Structure formats: structure tokens, C-alpha cells
Amino acid sequence: MLKGKQEIIDDINGHITKSGFPYGSWYVGISKDARDRLFSDHKVNEKDGRWIYRQTSSTQIAREIEDYFVNTLNTDGGPGGGDEDADIVYAYKKENYTNP
């Protein structure tokens, strides 16, 4: 069973907070294939990088969560990304080797 919107926000927020790094050093986005976006497109280190993703029940919920992190908590990222099938929210700690 998928987690609800607030549970996903809490999971991602807890992951970011636990890292000790400020919100601005994190990137939050949405995708249909979070693993591909994280490890291929953004070049996150799967083994040693700081990352998290959660599947939502809809693209709308994913967009709302992304908007919350980008526009309320000031993470990096650009609301409006992904396509109509993007139902996974992902976040990663930006490093000098990630894109961005």
C-alpha cells in the first residue's frame, strides 16, 4: 500500500534533516523512473550518495510534494518537471559530481 502525501513529506523531510545539510543543498524532483533519474541523469552515487524516493498515488500528489519542498523549504529543483506519468518524488544531496 502506498503512503499518503503527509507520510511521504515526513519521510523525505526526515531524511534531509537527519543528513545535517541545509535544504538548499538538496534537489527534489519527480519522475516515473526515479532510479534512472537519480543514478543516470543526476549522476548520484547509488552506494555512497544521500538519496531517497517515494512513490505516490498520482502525478498530482507528486507535484504537490515537489512544490512543497522547492517553494516552501527552498530545496533546489523546478516544479513542473516530469511528464503526466511522473508519480515518484525523489531527493538527493547535491555534490560536486551530481547534475546539478
Secondary structure, 3 states (H helix, E strand, C coil): CCCCHHHHHHHHHHHHHHHCCCHHHEEEEEECCHHHHHHHHCCCCCCCCCEEEEECCCHHHHHHHHHHHHHHCCCECCCCCCCCCCCEEEEEECCCCCCC
